[in-house]
Amino acid sequence: MIMPMKMLEENLNKKVALLLKDNRSLQGVLSGFDEYMNMVLDNVEESSESLNRKLGTVIIRGSNVVRIVPV
């Protein structure tokens, strides 16, 4: 099993997919994170059942993330 912080370190500046607590899915390039697993993603695209949209750069609070998957 891989530890979350190690996975973030290994995927810095690479594309990741996040599932958030509100069931939204985000894909973007992980450009930074902190010890609380708050993340900065660039070139983000959001997808849900009803929409797909480009968001640009976003900051995600770590406590809102359910799953992180390298793309």
Distance bins in CASP14 RR format, pairs under 12 A and 6 or more apart:
PFRMAT RR
TARGET T0000
AUTHOR 0000-0000-0000
RMODE 2
METHOD distances of the structure
MODEL  1
1 7 0 0 0 0 0 1 0 0 0 0 0
2 8 0 0 0 0 0 1 0 0 0 0 0
2 9 0 0 0 0 0 1 0 0 0 0 0
2 10 0 0 0 0 1 0 0 0 0 0 0
2 11 0 0 0 0 0 1 0 0 0 0 0
2 68 0 0 0 0 0 1 0 0 0 0 0
2 69 0 0 0 0 0 1 0 0 0 0 0
2 70 0 0 0 0 0 1 0 0 0 0 0
3 9 0 0 0 0 1 0 0 0 0 0 0
3 10 0 0 0 0 0 1 0 0 0 0 0
3 37 0 0 0 0 0 1 0 0 0 0 0
3 68 0 0 0 0 0 1 0 0 0 0 0
4 10 0 0 0 0 0 1 0 0 0 0 0
4 11 0 0 0 0 0 1 0 0 0 0 0
4 16 0 0 0 0 0 1 0 0 0 0 0
4 18 0 0 0 0 0 1 0 0 0 0 0
4 33 0 0 0 0 1 0 0 0 0 0 0
4 35 0 0 0 0 0 1 0 0 0 0 0
4 36 0 0 0 0 0 1 0 0 0 0 0
4 37 1 0 0 1 0 0 0 0 0 0 0
4 39 0 0 0 0 0 1 0 0 0 0 0
4 62 0 0 0 0 1 0 0 0 0 0 0
4 65 0 0 0 0 1 0 0 0 0 0 0
4 66 0 0 0 0 0 1 0 0 0 0 0
4 67 0 0 0 0 0 1 0 0 0 0 0
4 68 1 0 0 1 0 0 0 0 0 0 0
4 69 0 0 0 0 0 1 0 0 0 0 0
5 11 0 0 0 0 0 1 0 0 0 0 0
5 12 0 0 0 0 0 1 0 0 0 0 0
5 33 0 0 0 0 1 0 0 0 0 0 0
5 34 0 0 0 0 0 1 0 0 0 0 0
5 35 1 0 0 1 0 0 0 0 0 0 0
5 36 0 0 0 0 0 1 0 0 0 0 0
5 37 1 0 0 1 0 0 0 0 0 0 0
5 39 0 0 0 0 0 1 0 0 0 0 0
5 62 0 0 0 0 0 1 0 0 0 0 0
5 68 0 0 0 0 0 1 0 0 0 0 0
6 12 0 0 0 0 0 1 0 0 0 0 0
6 33 0 0 0 0 0 1 0 0 0 0 0
6 37 0 0 0 0 0 1 0 0 0 0 0
6 68 0 0 0 0 0 1 0 0 0 0 0
7 14 0 0 0 0 0 1 0 0 0 0 0
7 16 0 0 0 0 1 0 0 0 0 0 0
7 30 0 0 0 0 1 0 0 0 0 0 0
7 33 0 0 0 0 0 1 0 0 0 0 0
7 37 0 0 0 0 0 1 0 0 0 0 0
7 39 0 0 0 0 0 1 0 0 0 0 0
7 65 0 0 0 0 0 1 0 0 0 0 0
7 67 0 0 0 0 0 1 0 0 0 0 0
7 68 1 0 0 1 0 0 0 0 0 0 0
7 69 0 0 0 0 1 0 0 0 0 0 0
7 70 1 0 0 1 0 0 0 0 0 0 0
8 14 0 0 0 0 0 1 0 0 0 0 0
8 16 0 0 0 0 1 0 0 0 0 0 0
8 18 0 0 0 0 0 1 0 0 0 0 0
8 30 1 0 0 1 0 0 0 0 0 0 0
8 31 0 0 0 0 0 1 0 0 0 0 0
8 32 0 0 0 0 1 0 0 0 0 0 0
8 33 1 0 1 0 0 0 0 0 0 0 0
8 34 0 0 0 0 1 0 0 0 0 0 0
8 35 0 0 0 0 0 1 0 0 0 0 0
8 36 0 0 0 0 0 1 0 0 0 0 0
8 37 1 0 0 1 0 0 0 0 0 0 0
8 38 0 0 0 0 0 1 0 0 0 0 0
8 39 1 0 0 1 0 0 0 0 0 0 0
8 40 0 0 0 0 0 1 0 0 0 0 0
8 41 0 0 0 0 0 1 0 0 0 0 0
8 60 0 0 0 0 0 1 0 0 0 0 0
8 62 0 0 0 0 0 1 0 0 0 0 0
8 65 0 0 0 0 0 1 0 0 0 0 0
8 68 1 0 0 1 0 0 0 0 0 0 0
8 70 0 0 0 0 0 1 0 0 0 0 0
9 30 0 0 0 0 1 0 0 0 0 0 0
9 32 0 0 0 0 0 1 0 0 0 0 0
9 33 0 0 0 0 1 0 0 0 0 0 0
9 35 0 0 0 0 0 1 0 0 0 0 0
9 37 0 0 0 0 0 1 0 0 0 0 0
9 70 0 0 0 0 0 1 0 0 0 0 0
10 16 0 0 0 0 0 1 0 0 0 0 0
10 30 0 0 0 0 1 0 0 0 0 0 0
10 33 0 0 0 0 0 1 0 0 0 0 0
10 68 0 0 0 0 0 1 0 0 0 0 0
10 70 1 0 0 1 0 0 0 0 0 0 0
11 17 0 0 0 0 0 1 0 0 0 0 0
11 18 0 0 0 0 0 1 0 0 0 0 0
11 28 0 0 0 0 0 1 0 0 0 0 0
11 29 0 0 0 0 1 0 0 0 0 0 0
11 30 1 0 1 0 0 0 0 0 0 0 0
11 31 0 0 0 0 0 1 0 0 0 0 0
11 32 0 0 0 0 0 1 0 0 0 0 0
11 33 0 0 0 0 1 0 0 0 0 0 0
11 39 0 0 0 0 0 1 0 0 0 0 0
11 41 0 0 0 0 0 1 0 0 0 0 0
11 68 0 0 0 0 1 0 0 0 0 0 0
11 69 0 0 0 0 1 0 0 0 0 0 0
11 70 1 0 1 0 0 0 0 0 0 0 0
11 71 0 0 0 0 1 0 0 0 0 0 0
12 29 0 0 0 0 1 0 0 0 0 0 0
12 30 1 0 1 0 0 0 0 0 0 0 0
12 31 1 0 0 1 0 0 0 0 0 0 0
12 32 1 0 0 1 0 0 0 0 0 0 0
12 33 1 0 0 1 0 0 0 0 0 0 0
12 39 0 0 0 0 0 1 0 0 0 0 0
12 40 0 0 0 0 0 1 0 0 0 0 0
12 41 0 0 0 0 0 1 0 0 0 0 0
12 42 0 0 0 0 0 1 0 0 0 0 0
12 70 0 0 0 0 0 1 0 0 0 0 0
13 28 0 0 0 0 0 1 0 0 0 0 0
13 29 1 0 0 1 0 0 0 0 0 0 0
13 30 1 0 0 1 0 0 0 0 0 0 0
13 31 1 0 0 1 0 0 0 0 0 0 0
13 32 0 0 0 0 1 0 0 0 0 0 0
13 33 0 0 0 0 0 1 0 0 0 0 0
13 40 0 0 0 0 0 1 0 0 0 0 0
13 41 0 0 0 0 0 1 0 0 0 0 0
13 42 0 0 0 0 1 0 0 0 0 0 0
13 43 0 0 0 0 0 1 0 0 0 0 0
13 70 0 0 0 0 0 1 0 0 0 0 0
14 27 0 0 0 0 0 1 0 0 0 0 0
14 28 0 0 0 0 1 0 0 0 0 0 0
14 29 1 0 0 1 0 0 0 0 0 0 0
14 30 1 0 0 1 0 0 0 0 0 0 0
14 31 0 0 0 0 1 0 0 0 0 0 0
14 32 0 0 0 0 0 1 0 0 0 0 0
14 41 0 0 0 0 0 1 0 0 0 0 0
14 42 0 0 0 0 0 1 0 0 0 0 0
14 43 0 0 0 0 0 1 0 0 0 0 0
14 68 0 0 0 0 0 1 0 0 0 0 0
14 69 0 0 0 0 0 1 0 0 0 0 0
14 70 1 0 0 1 0 0 0 0 0 0 0
14 71 1 0 0 1 0 0 0 0 0 0 0
15 26 0 0 0 0 0 1 0 0 0 0 0
15 27 1 0 0 1 0 0 0 0 0 0 0
15 28 1 0 1 0 0 0 0 0 0 0 0
15 29 1 0 1 0 0 0 0 0 0 0 0
15 30 1 0 0 1 0 0 0 0 0 0 0
15 31 0 0 0 0 0 1 0 0 0 0 0
15 41 0 0 0 0 1 0 0 0 0 0 0
15 42 0 0 0 0 1 0 0 0 0 0 0
15 43 0 0 0 0 1 0 0 0 0 0 0
15 44 0 0 0 0 0 1 0 0 0 0 0
15 45 0 0 0 0 0 1 0 0 0 0 0
15 68 0 0 0 0 0 1 0 0 0 0 0
15 69 0 0 0 0 1 0 0 0 0 0 0
15 70 1 0 0 1 0 0 0 0 0 0 0
15 71 1 0 1 0 0 0 0 0 0 0 0
16 25 0 0 0 0 0 1 0 0 0 0 0
16 26 0 0 0 0 1 0 0 0 0 0 0
16 27 1 0 0 1 0 0 0 0 0 0 0
16 28 1 0 0 1 0 0 0 0 0 0 0
16 29 1 0 0 1 0 0 0 0 0 0 0
16 30 1 0 1 0 0 0 0 0 0 0 0
16 31 0 0 0 0 0 1 0 0 0 0 0
16 32 0 0 0 0 0 1 0 0 0 0 0
16 33 0 0 0 0 0 1 0 0 0 0 0
16 39 0 0 0 0 1 0 0 0 0 0 0
16 40 0 0 0 0 0 1 0 0 0 0 0
16 41 1 0 0 1 0 0 0 0 0 0 0
16 42 0 0 0 0 0 1 0 0 0 0 0
16 43 0 0 0 0 0 1 0 0 0 0 0
16 44 0 0 0 0 0 1 0 0 0 0 0
16 45 0 0 0 0 0 1 0 0 0 0 0
16 60 0 0 0 0 0 1 0 0 0 0 0
16 65 0 0 0 0 0 1 0 0 0 0 0
16 67 0 0 0 0 0 1 0 0 0 0 0
16 68 1 0 1 0 0 0 0 0 0 0 0
16 69 1 0 0 1 0 0 0 0 0 0 0
16 70 1 0 1 0 0 0 0 0 0 0 0
16 71 1 0 0 1 0 0 0 0 0 0 0
17 24 0 0 0 0 0 1 0 0 0 0 0
17 25 1 0 0 1 0 0 0 0 0 0 0
17 26 1 0 0 1 0 0 0 0 0 0 0
17 27 1 0 1 0 0 0 0 0 0 0 0
17 28 1 0 0 1 0 0 0 0 0 0 0
17 29 0 0 0 0 0 1 0 0 0 0 0
17 30 0 0 0 0 0 1 0 0 0 0 0
17 41 0 0 0 0 0 1 0 0 0 0 0
17 44 0 0 0 0 0 1 0 0 0 0 0
17 45 0 0 0 0 1 0 0 0 0 0 0
17 46 0 0 0 0 0 1 0 0 0 0 0
17 47 0 0 0 0 1 0 0 0 0 0 0
17 65 0 0 0 0 0 1 0 0 0 0 0
17 66 0 0 0 0 0 1 0 0 0 0 0
17 67 0 0 0 0 1 0 0 0 0 0 0
17 68 1 0 0 1 0 0 0 0 0 0 0
17 69 1 0 1 0 0 0 0 0 0 0 0
17 70 1 0 0 1 0 0 0 0 0 0 0
17 71 1 0 1 0 0 0 0 0 0 0 0
18 24 0 0 0 0 1 0 0 0 0 0 0
18 25 1 0 0 1 0 0 0 0 0 0 0
18 26 1 0 1 0 0 0 0 0 0 0 0
18 27 1 0 0 1 0 0 0 0 0 0 0
18 28 0 0 0 0 1 0 0 0 0 0 0
18 29 0 0 0 0 0 1 0 0 0 0 0
18 30 0 0 0 0 1 0 0 0 0 0 0
18 33 0 0 0 0 0 1 0 0 0 0 0
18 37 0 0 0 0 0 1 0 0 0 0 0
18 38 0 0 0 0 0 1 0 0 0 0 0
18 39 1 0 0 1 0 0 0 0 0 0 0
18 41 1 0 0 1 0 0 0 0 0 0 0
18 44 0 0 0 0 1 0 0 0 0 0 0
18 45 0 0 0 0 0 1 0 0 0 0 0
18 46 0 0 0 0 1 0 0 0 0 0 0
18 47 0 0 0 0 0 1 0 0 0 0 0
18 55 0 0 0 0 0 1 0 0 0 0 0
18 58 0 0 0 0 1 0 0 0 0 0 0
18 60 1 0 0 1 0 0 0 0 0 0 0
18 61 0 0 0 0 0 1 0 0 0 0 0
18 62 0 0 0 0 1 0 0 0 0 0 0
18 64 0 0 0 0 1 0 0 0 0 0 0
18 65 1 0 1 0 0 0 0 0 0 0 0
18 66 0 0 0 0 1 0 0 0 0 0 0
18 67 1 0 0 1 0 0 0 0 0 0 0
18 68 1 0 1 0 0 0 0 0 0 0 0
18 69 1 0 0 1 0 0 0 0 0 0 0
18 70 0 0 0 0 0 1 0 0 0 0 0
18 71 0 0 0 0 0 1 0 0 0 0 0
19 25 1 0 1 0 0 0 0 0 0 0 0
19 26 0 0 0 0 1 0 0 0 0 0 0
19 27 0 0 0 0 0 1 0 0 0 0 0
19 46 0 0 0 0 0 1 0 0 0 0 0
19 47 0 0 0 0 0 1 0 0 0 0 0
19 48 0 0 0 0 0 1 0 0 0 0 0
19 60 0 0 0 0 0 1 0 0 0 0 0
19 64 0 0 0 0 1 0 0 0 0 0 0
19 65 1 0 0 1 0 0 0 0 0 0 0
19 66 1 0 1 0 0 0 0 0 0 0 0
19 67 1 0 1 0 0 0 0 0 0 0 0
19 68 0 0 0 0 1 0 0 0 0 0 0
19 69 1 0 0 1 0 0 0 0 0 0 0
20 26 1 0 0 1 0 0 0 0 0 0 0
20 27 0 0 0 0 0 1 0 0 0 0 0
20 39 0 0 0 0 0 1 0 0 0 0 0
20 41 0 0 0 0 0 1 0 0 0 0 0
20 44 0 0 0 0 0 1 0 0 0 0 0
20 46 0 0 0 0 1 0 0 0 0 0 0
20 47 0 0 0 0 0 1 0 0 0 0 0
20 48 0 0 0 0 1 0 0 0 0 0 0
20 58 0 0 0 0 0 1 0 0 0 0 0
20 60 1 0 0 1 0 0 0 0 0 0 0
20 61 0 0 0 0 1 0 0 0 0 0 0
20 62 0 0 0 0 1 0 0 0 0 0 0
20 63 0 0 0 0 0 1 0 0 0 0 0
20 64 1 0 1 0 0 0 0 0 0 0 0
20 65 1 0 0 1 0 0 0 0 0 0 0
20 66 1 0 0 1 0 0 0 0 0 0 0
20 67 0 0 0 0 1 0 0 0 0 0 0
20 68 0 0 0 0 0 1 0 0 0 0 0
21 60 0 0 0 0 0 1 0 0 0 0 0
21 61 0 0 0 0 1 0 0 0 0 0 0
21 62 0 0 0 0 1 0 0 0 0 0 0
21 63 0 0 0 0 1 0 0 0 0 0 0
21 64 1 0 1 0 0 0 0 0 0 0 0
21 65 1 0 0 1 0 0 0 0 0 0 0
21 66 1 0 1 0 0 0 0 0 0 0 0
21 67 0 0 0 0 0 1 0 0 0 0 0
22 46 0 0 0 0 0 1 0 0 0 0 0
22 48 0 0 0 0 1 0 0 0 0 0 0
22 49 0 0 0 0 0 1 0 0 0 0 0
22 60 0 0 0 0 0 1 0 0 0 0 0
22 61 0 0 0 0 0 1 0 0 0 0 0
22 64 1 0 0 1 0 0 0 0 0 0 0
22 65 0 0 0 0 0 1 0 0 0 0 0
22 66 0 0 0 0 1 0 0 0 0 0 0
23 46 0 0 0 0 0 1 0 0 0 0 0
23 47 0 0 0 0 0 1 0 0 0 0 0
23 48 1 0 0 1 0 0 0 0 0 0 0
23 49 0 0 0 0 1 0 0 0 0 0 0
23 50 0 0 0 0 0 1 0 0 0 0 0
23 64 0 0 0 0 0 1 0 0 0 0 0
23 66 0 0 0 0 1 0 0 0 0 0 0
23 67 0 0 0 0 0 1 0 0 0 0 0
24 44 0 0 0 0 0 1 0 0 0 0 0
24 45 0 0 0 0 0 1 0 0 0 0 0
24 46 1 0 1 0 0 0 0 0 0 0 0
24 47 1 0 0 1 0 0 0 0 0 0 0
24 48 1 0 1 0 0 0 0 0 0 0 0
24 49 0 0 0 0 1 0 0 0 0 0 0
24 50 0 0 0 0 0 1 0 0 0 0 0
24 51 0 0 0 0 1 0 0 0 0 0 0
24 52 0 0 0 0 0 1 0 0 0 0 0
24 53 0 0 0 0 0 1 0 0 0 0 0
24 55 0 0 0 0 0 1 0 0 0 0 0
24 58 0 0 0 0 0 1 0 0 0 0 0
24 60 0 0 0 0 0 1 0 0 0 0 0
24 64 0 0 0 0 1 0 0 0 0 0 0
24 65 0 0 0 0 0 1 0 0 0 0 0
24 66 0 0 0 0 0 1 0 0 0 0 0
24 67 0 0 0 0 0 1 0 0 0 0 0
25 44 0 0 0 0 0 1 0 0 0 0 0
25 45 0 0 0 0 1 0 0 0 0 0 0
25 46 1 0 0 1 0 0 0 0 0 0 0
25 47 1 0 1 0 0 0 0 0 0 0 0
25 48 1 0 0 1 0 0 0 0 0 0 0
25 49 0 0 0 0 1 0 0 0 0 0 0
25 51 0 0 0 0 0 1 0 0 0 0 0
25 52 0 0 0 0 1 0 0 0 0 0 0
25 53 0 0 0 0 0 1 0 0 0 0 0
25 55 0 0 0 0 0 1 0 0 0 0 0
25 65 0 0 0 0 0 1 0 0 0 0 0
25 66 0 0 0 0 0 1 0 0 0 0 0
25 67 0 0 0 0 1 0 0 0 0 0 0
25 68 0 0 0 0 0 1 0 0 0 0 0
25 69 0 0 0 0 1 0 0 0 0 0 0
25 71 0 0 0 0 0 1 0 0 0 0 0
26 39 0 0 0 0 1 0 0 0 0 0 0
26 40 0 0 0 0 0 1 0 0 0 0 0
26 41 1 0 0 1 0 0 0 0 0 0 0
26 42 0 0 0 0 0 1 0 0 0 0 0
26 43 0 0 0 0 0 1 0 0 0 0 0
26 44 1 0 1 0 0 0 0 0 0 0 0
26 45 1 0 0 1 0 0 0 0 0 0 0
26 46 1 0 1 0 0 0 0 0 0 0 0
26 47 1 0 0 1 0 0 0 0 0 0 0
26 48 0 0 0 0 1 0 0 0 0 0 0
26 52 0 0 0 0 0 1 0 0 0 0 0
26 53 0 0 0 0 0 1 0 0 0 0 0
26 54 0 0 0 0 0 1 0 0 0 0 0
26 55 1 0 0 1 0 0 0 0 0 0 0
26 56 0 0 0 0 0 1 0 0 0 0 0
26 57 0 0 0 0 0 1 0 0 0 0 0
26 58 1 0 0 1 0 0 0 0 0 0 0
26 59 0 0 0 0 0 1 0 0 0 0 0
26 60 1 0 0 1 0 0 0 0 0 0 0
26 64 0 0 0 0 0 1 0 0 0 0 0
26 65 0 0 0 0 1 0 0 0 0 0 0
26 66 0 0 0 0 0 1 0 0 0 0 0
26 67 0 0 0 0 0 1 0 0 0 0 0
26 68 0 0 0 0 0 1 0 0 0 0 0
26 69 0 0 0 0 0 1 0 0 0 0 0
26 71 0 0 0 0 0 1 0 0 0 0 0
27 41 0 0 0 0 1 0 0 0 0 0 0
27 42 0 0 0 0 0 1 0 0 0 0 0
27 43 0 0 0 0 1 0 0 0 0 0 0
27 44 1 0 0 1 0 0 0 0 0 0 0
27 45 1 0 1 0 0 0 0 0 0 0 0
27 46 0 0 0 0 1 0 0 0 0 0 0
27 47 1 0 0 1 0 0 0 0 0 0 0
27 52 0 0 0 0 0 1 0 0 0 0 0
27 53 0 0 0 0 0 1 0 0 0 0 0
27 54 0 0 0 0 0 1 0 0 0 0 0
27 55 0 0 0 0 0 1 0 0 0 0 0
27 56 0 0 0 0 0 1 0 0 0 0 0
27 58 0 0 0 0 0 1 0 0 0 0 0
27 60 0 0 0 0 0 1 0 0 0 0 0
27 68 0 0 0 0 0 1 0 0 0 0 0
27 69 0 0 0 0 1 0 0 0 0 0 0
27 70 0 0 0 0 0 1 0 0 0 0 0
27 71 1 0 0 1 0 0 0 0 0 0 0
28 39 0 0 0 0 1 0 0 0 0 0 0
28 40 0 0 0 0 0 1 0 0 0 0 0
28 41 1 0 1 0 0 0 0 0 0 0 0
28 42 1 0 0 1 0 0 0 0 0 0 0
28 43 1 0 1 0 0 0 0 0 0 0 0
28 44 1 0 1 0 0 0 0 0 0 0 0
28 45 1 0 0 1 0 0 0 0 0 0 0
28 46 0 0 0 0 1 0 0 0 0 0 0
28 47 0 0 0 0 0 1 0 0 0 0 0
28 54 0 0 0 0 0 1 0 0 0 0 0
28 55 0 0 0 0 1 0 0 0 0 0 0
28 56 0 0 0 0 1 0 0 0 0 0 0
28 57 0 0 0 0 1 0 0 0 0 0 0
28 58 0 0 0 0 1 0 0 0 0 0 0
28 60 0 0 0 0 0 1 0 0 0 0 0
28 68 0 0 0 0 0 1 0 0 0 0 0
28 69 0 0 0 0 0 1 0 0 0 0 0
28 70 0 0 0 0 0 1 0 0 0 0 0
28 71 1 0 0 1 0 0 0 0 0 0 0
29 39 0 0 0 0 0 1 0 0 0 0 0
29 40 0 0 0 0 1 0 0 0 0 0 0
29 41 1 0 0 1 0 0 0 0 0 0 0
29 42 1 0 1 0 0 0 0 0 0 0 0
29 43 1 0 1 0 0 0 0 0 0 0 0
29 44 0 0 0 0 1 0 0 0 0 0 0
29 45 0 0 0 0 0 1 0 0 0 0 0
29 56 0 0 0 0 0 1 0 0 0 0 0
29 57 0 0 0 0 1 0 0 0 0 0 0
29 58 0 0 0 0 0 1 0 0 0 0 0
29 70 0 0 0 0 0 1 0 0 0 0 0
29 71 0 0 0 0 1 0 0 0 0 0 0
30 37 0 0 0 0 0 1 0 0 0 0 0
30 38 0 0 0 0 0 1 0 0 0 0 0
30 39 1 0 0 1 0 0 0 0 0 0 0
30 40 1 0 0 1 0 0 0 0 0 0 0
30 41 1 0 1 0 0 0 0 0 0 0 0
30 42 0 0 0 0 1 0 0 0 0 0 0
30 43 0 0 0 0 0 1 0 0 0 0 0
30 44 0 0 0 0 0 1 0 0 0 0 0
30 57 0 0 0 0 0 1 0 0 0 0 0
30 58 0 0 0 0 0 1 0 0 0 0 0
30 59 0 0 0 0 0 1 0 0 0 0 0
30 60 0 0 0 0 1 0 0 0 0 0 0
30 65 0 0 0 0 0 1 0 0 0 0 0
30 68 0 0 0 0 1 0 0 0 0 0 0
30 69 0 0 0 0 0 1 0 0 0 0 0
30 70 0 0 0 0 1 0 0 0 0 0 0
30 71 0 0 0 0 0 1 0 0 0 0 0
31 39 0 0 0 0 1 0 0 0 0 0 0
31 40 1 0 1 0 0 0 0 0 0 0 0
31 41 1 0 0 1 0 0 0 0 0 0 0
31 42 1 0 1 0 0 0 0 0 0 0 0
31 43 0 0 0 0 1 0 0 0 0 0 0
31 44 0 0 0 0 0 1 0 0 0 0 0
31 56 0 0 0 0 0 1 0 0 0 0 0
31 57 1 0 0 1 0 0 0 0 0 0 0
31 58 0 0 0 0 0 1 0 0 0 0 0
31 59 0 0 0 0 0 1 0 0 0 0 0
31 60 0 0 0 0 0 1 0 0 0 0 0
32 38 0 0 0 0 1 0 0 0 0 0 0
32 39 1 0 0 1 0 0 0 0 0 0 0
32 40 1 0 1 0 0 0 0 0 0 0 0
32 41 0 0 0 0 1 0 0 0 0 0 0
32 42 0 0 0 0 1 0 0 0 0 0 0
32 57 0 0 0 0 0 1 0 0 0 0 0
32 58 0 0 0 0 0 1 0 0 0 0 0
32 59 0 0 0 0 1 0 0 0 0 0 0
32 60 0 0 0 0 0 1 0 0 0 0 0
32 62 0 0 0 0 0 1 0 0 0 0 0
33 39 1 0 1 0 0 0 0 0 0 0 0
33 40 1 0 0 1 0 0 0 0 0 0 0
33 41 0 0 0 0 1 0 0 0 0 0 0
33 59 0 0 0 0 0 1 0 0 0 0 0
33 60 0 0 0 0 1 0 0 0 0 0 0
33 61 0 0 0 0 0 1 0 0 0 0 0
33 62 0 0 0 0 1 0 0 0 0 0 0
33 65 0 0 0 0 0 1 0 0 0 0 0
33 68 0 0 0 0 1 0 0 0 0 0 0
34 40 0 0 0 0 1 0 0 0 0 0 0
34 59 0 0 0 0 0 1 0 0 0 0 0
34 60 0 0 0 0 0 1 0 0 0 0 0
34 61 0 0 0 0 0 1 0 0 0 0 0
34 62 0 0 0 0 1 0 0 0 0 0 0
35 62 0 0 0 0 0 1 0 0 0 0 0
36 59 0 0 0 0 0 1 0 0 0 0 0
36 60 0 0 0 0 0 1 0 0 0 0 0
36 61 0 0 0 0 1 0 0 0 0 0 0
36 62 1 0 0 1 0 0 0 0 0 0 0
36 63 1 0 0 1 0 0 0 0 0 0 0
36 64 0 0 0 0 0 1 0 0 0 0 0
36 65 0 0 0 0 0 1 0 0 0 0 0
37 59 0 0 0 0 0 1 0 0 0 0 0
37 60 0 0 0 0 1 0 0 0 0 0 0
37 61 0 0 0 0 1 0 0 0 0 0 0
37 62 1 0 1 0 0 0 0 0 0 0 0
37 63 1 0 0 1 0 0 0 0 0 0 0
37 64 0 0 0 0 1 0 0 0 0 0 0
37 65 1 0 0 1 0 0 0 0 0 0 0
37 66 0 0 0 0 0 1 0 0 0 0 0
37 68 0 0 0 0 1 0 0 0 0 0 0
38 58 0 0 0 0 0 1 0 0 0 0 0
38 59 1 0 0 1 0 0 0 0 0 0 0
38 60 1 0 0 1 0 0 0 0 0 0 0
38 61 1 0 1 0 0 0 0 0 0 0 0
38 62 1 0 1 0 0 0 0 0 0 0 0
38 63 0 0 0 0 1 0 0 0 0 0 0
38 64 0 0 0 0 1 0 0 0 0 0 0
38 65 0 0 0 0 1 0 0 0 0 0 0
39 57 0 0 0 0 0 1 0 0 0 0 0
39 58 0 0 0 0 1 0 0 0 0 0 0
39 59 1 0 0 1 0 0 0 0 0 0 0
39 60 1 0 1 0 0 0 0 0 0 0 0
39 61 0 0 0 0 1 0 0 0 0 0 0
39 62 1 0 0 1 0 0 0 0 0 0 0
39 63 0 0 0 0 0 1 0 0 0 0 0
39 64 0 0 0 0 1 0 0 0 0 0 0
39 65 1 0 0 1 0 0 0 0 0 0 0
39 68 0 0 0 0 1 0 0 0 0 0 0
40 56 0 0 0 0 0 1 0 0 0 0 0
40 57 1 0 0 1 0 0 0 0 0 0 0
40 58 1 0 0 1 0 0 0 0 0 0 0
40 59 1 0 1 0 0 0 0 0 0 0 0
40 60 1 0 0 1 0 0 0 0 0 0 0
40 61 0 0 0 0 0 1 0 0 0 0 0
40 62 0 0 0 0 0 1 0 0 0 0 0
41 54 0 0 0 0 0 1 0 0 0 0 0
41 55 0 0 0 0 1 0 0 0 0 0 0
41 56 0 0 0 0 1 0 0 0 0 0 0
41 57 1 0 0 1 0 0 0 0 0 0 0
41 58 1 0 1 0 0 0 0 0 0 0 0
41 59 0 0 0 0 1 0 0 0 0 0 0
41 60 1 0 0 1 0 0 0 0 0 0 0
41 62 0 0 0 0 0 1 0 0 0 0 0
41 65 0 0 0 0 0 1 0 0 0 0 0
41 68 0 0 0 0 0 1 0 0 0 0 0
41 71 0 0 0 0 0 1 0 0 0 0 0
42 54 0 0 0 0 0 1 0 0 0 0 0
42 55 0 0 0 0 1 0 0 0 0 0 0
42 56 1 0 0 1 0 0 0 0 0 0 0
42 57 1 0 1 0 0 0 0 0 0 0 0
42 58 0 0 0 0 1 0 0 0 0 0 0
42 59 0 0 0 0 0 1 0 0 0 0 0
42 60 0 0 0 0 0 1 0 0 0 0 0
43 54 1 0 0 1 0 0 0 0 0 0 0
43 55 0 0 0 0 1 0 0 0 0 0 0
43 56 1 0 0 1 0 0 0 0 0 0 0
43 57 1 0 0 1 0 0 0 0 0 0 0
43 58 0 0 0 0 1 0 0 0 0 0 0
43 71 0 0 0 0 0 1 0 0 0 0 0
44 52 0 0 0 0 0 1 0 0 0 0 0
44 53 0 0 0 0 1 0 0 0 0 0 0
44 54 1 0 0 1 0 0 0 0 0 0 0
44 55 1 0 1 0 0 0 0 0 0 0 0
44 56 1 0 1 0 0 0 0 0 0 0 0
44 57 1 0 0 1 0 0 0 0 0 0 0
44 58 1 0 1 0 0 0 0 0 0 0 0
44 59 0 0 0 0 0 1 0 0 0 0 0
44 60 0 0 0 0 1 0 0 0 0 0 0
45 51 0 0 0 0 0 1 0 0 0 0 0
45 52 1 0 0 1 0 0 0 0 0 0 0
45 53 1 0 0 1 0 0 0 0 0 0 0
45 54 1 0 1 0 0 0 0 0 0 0 0
45 55 1 0 0 1 0 0 0 0 0 0 0
45 56 0 0 0 0 1 0 0 0 0 0 0
45 58 0 0 0 0 0 1 0 0 0 0 0
45 71 0 0 0 0 0 1 0 0 0 0 0
46 52 1 0 0 1 0 0 0 0 0 0 0
46 53 1 0 1 0 0 0 0 0 0 0 0
46 54 1 0 0 1 0 0 0 0 0 0 0
46 55 1 0 1 0 0 0 0 0 0 0 0
46 56 0 0 0 0 1 0 0 0 0 0 0
46 58 0 0 0 0 1 0 0 0 0 0 0
46 60 0 0 0 0 0 1 0 0 0 0 0
47 53 0 0 0 0 1 0 0 0 0 0 0
47 54 0 0 0 0 0 1 0 0 0 0 0
47 55 0 0 0 0 0 1 0 0 0 0 0
58 64 0 0 0 0 0 1 0 0 0 0 0
59 65 0 0 0 0 0 1 0 0 0 0 0
60 66 0 0 0 0 0 1 0 0 0 0 0
60 68 0 0 0 0 1 0 0 0 0 0 0
62 68 0 0 0 0 1 0 0 0 0 0 0
END
